[in-house]
Structure formats: structure tokens, C-alpha cells
Amino acid sequence: MRQNPSFTLASDEGVKRLVRAHPWATIVSHTRERGLVASHYPVLLDETADGIVLLTHVGRPDEQLHELGEHEVLVVVQGPHGYISPGWYDARPAVPTWNFTTAHLHGTPEILSDAENLEVLDALVAHFERRMPEPRLMRGTDDNAAYAERIAAGTVGLRIPITRFEAKDKMSQNKPPETVERIIAELEGEGPYADAALAREMRRARDARAAAERGR
């Protein structure tokens, strides 16, 4: 991914924030047998680890499809994104753009034991179910636990220590403050490209930029 100093997301914490908020990831492998292959799975951060470490699983036989554990994989995580019209700038000539946040994470997966895989699956279910009014936890009842152990045999758990990453947080940081405010207002409006989630990301980026400038 080509970098631009205005939009580079260089911190581990910034990438972790993105993963926590948007855990649906694309895993890409360059394999001997099939060339490029991609799969899509939810990921969690190992919050006890140093650096960025992902925990996830794949359904069998995706571990063979990706030749997991034999080489580095690329994990792509993407946050809110959307079209930005030049009509939201000012009267001067301009071109449209697309605002987005994304990270390309590189690392070699470690295959987990059956017991470790079960722990990861349990954590994934708990992570998403905790927002439900009546969470259905994987080990919430004896029947659920027995069923989960049977189903887990069809999955392979992964731990992916990230050794390097490229990430972008493109939220119109190169535009004047008044233009940024107009874009946010349009995104919060009722037009065809309104996007409240993207507006929130732009506000976050705007506030972070202002805080950084105050700290100089």
C-alpha cells in the first residue's frame, strides 16, 4: 500500500483501535499450489501480548488451502470508508476522493493446539455476544459446551504475531479545517453519500490532529 505522510497510521495503538472496532478481516496467502488465496474471518487482539498479535480461527480445510504456518500471510482490516464529493469543498476546481481507514498486517501464523483453539473460539463468541441482551456463551450451559467441543474439531485456531504493517487513516487531513467541517456536515446529513460512521471517524481524526498541533 503506497503511503502518504498526511495519512500514515504509524502507531501500534492506532492499528489496535482499528482491529478492536472492525474485527472482520481478510486473510491473504501466496501459496505454492494455488497462487493467491483469500478468506474472511473475525479476529481478536491478544491483549496480553507485546506488540500486535491476532487470534482467530479458520474452518477446515482452509488451513491447507492457505498452507498456514508455512509462510507469511497478509491480514487486511478496514474501517469506515466512503465517497467524498468535490461539491463538499468550495467553488474551486477539485476532484472527488474516497476517505478510509485500513491496515495491512503481515505475520506468519502459529497453529494452536485443540485446547488453545477452543479458548480462542470461546473468546470470540464472548466478545460478540456480550452486546446481546441475553448472551449465548459457548460454554454457557453443559449442552452448549458439549456442542462447541464437537464443532471446534472442524476449525483450526491461529495466533498471528504481526511483524510489520502498513496502515492509512485518510480522513481529509490535507484539507483546510473549514472544508473538513463541511465534509463532516454532509456525511451527517441525508444525502446519497451520508455516512454517520465515517463522520465519526473524521471527527476523531480532526480532534487528534488538533491535539497534536497543540502539543507542538
N, C-alpha and C positions, 0 to 999 in steps of 0.2 A: 504494500500500500504506500503510495507516494505521500511523503509528509510535507506539511506546510507549517512553518513556525507559528503562525497565527492560530492554528487549530490543533497542534500536537497535544495529546494527553500523555504526559510522561510519567506520572506517578503511579506507584502500585496502588495507593489508596483510591485514586480516581478509577482505575480499572476494576478494583474490588467493588466499588459502589455500583458500577455498571453491571457487573455479574450478579450482585445481590438483587438489583431491581429488575433485571431482564435475564433470567436463568435459562431460557430456551436457546440452545447453542447448535451450531453446525460443525460437525467433526469431519475434516477432510484429510484423506491419506493418499499418498502417491505410492501405489503398490506395484509389486513385480508382475502379478498375474493380470490385473485389470486396469492398470494405469490409475487415473484419478477416480476416487470414490468418495461419496459424502453421505453422512447420516445425520439425523437430528435427534437430540436428546436433551433433557433437562440436566443442569449441572449445579452443584453447590460448591461453595468455598470450604476448604478445610481451615476453619477459623483458628485452629491451634497451631498451624504450621507457620514457619517463617516464609516470607515472600508470598507468591500467588500459587496456590495448589488447588486444583479442581478435583471434585469427587463426582463420579457419575457411574452409569452402567450402560451396557448395550444388550440388546436381545440377540440370542444365538440365532444364526451363525455370523452375526456382524463382526464378531471378534476375528473370524477367519477372513471375511471379506476385506477388512481393513488391515489384516496382518498385524494386529495390535501387539505392542510390546517389542516389535522388531525394528521400528523406525519412529522418527518424529511425526507428529500429527499437527495439523493446524486447526485450532478451535476458534470459530468466529462467533462473537457475541455482539448483538446490535440493540441499541436503544431506540427511542422515538426518532422518527425521521419524517420529512415531508417537503413538499414543493413550496418554494418561496418566489412569489411573483415580483417582477421588476416594478409593477404598478404600486407596490407597497413601499418603494423607496422615495423618490421625488421626481421632479419633471425632467431631470437629465437622462440622456440615453443610458440604458442599462440592460443587462441580460438576466434571465431567471437563474436560479440555483436550487440546490437541494441541501437542506440542513439535516445533520445526522450525528449520531454518536455511535462509534463502533470500535471494537478491539480485535486484533488478530493475535492469538496466543499460541506459542509454539512450545511443545514439550513431548517427551516420549512416555507413553502410558505405562504404568505399572499394573499388572494383573493382580487383583485382590483374591484372597482366599475366599472360600464359600462363606465363612463366618463374617469376614470383613464386608463382603458383598451384601450380606443380609443387614448389616449395620448401616451401610450406605442407603439401601432401599428404605429402611426404617426411617432414616433421617430425611430422605426426600419426601416420603409420604407425610411425615410430621410437619415439614416445612410448608407444604402447600395446604394441608388440611387444617392447620391451626387457625386459618381465617374463617373456617366454616362454623356455623352456629353449633353444630353437633359433630365435631371431628370424628372421622372414621380412621383411627390409627391402625397401622399394620399389625400391631400386637395388642390392640385394644381389648380383644377377647381371645379366649383359647382357640375358638374356631377360626378367627381371623389369623392368628399366629400360625396355626397348622396349615391353613391355606397358603399363606405367604411363603412358608418354607418350601412348599411344593412348587409354587410358581417361580420362586427365586432360582430354581435349578435351570430355568430357561434363560437366565441372564448371566452376564459377566460383569463384575464390578471393576472399576478403574480408578486409579489415583494418577493424576497428571500434574507433576511439578512443572510449572512454567519457567522455562529458562530464558526466554526473551519474548518481547511483544512489540507490536506497533499499534498505536491507538490514536483515533481522531475524535475531537469534540468540536464539530463545526457548527457554531451557533451564531453566525453573523458577527463574530468578534472583530472583524475588519471593517465594520460599518460604524458610522457616527452614532452616538447614543440616541439621538432623536429618531434615526432610522430604525434602530433596534426596537425602540418603543412602539413605532408604527407597525412593525412586523408582529410583535407580540400581540398588539391590539387586534390585528387581522386574524391571527391564529385563534384568539379567544372569541372571535365574532361568530357569525353564522354563514359565512361564505362557503364556496365549494371546497376550499382547502383549509377550513378551520380545523384545528387540532390542539385540544387543550393540553395533552401530554407534552407535545413539542413546545408549546408556550411555556410550560413549567420548566422545561429543560433550558430554554432561552433565558428565563428569569434567573435560574441558578447560575448559568454561565455569566450573565451580566453582573450579578452580585459578586461572584468570585473574582471577576476582573476588577471591579471597583475596589474590593478589599485588598487585592494585590497592589493596585496603584496607590492606595492609602498607606500601605506598608513600606513603600519605597523611600 
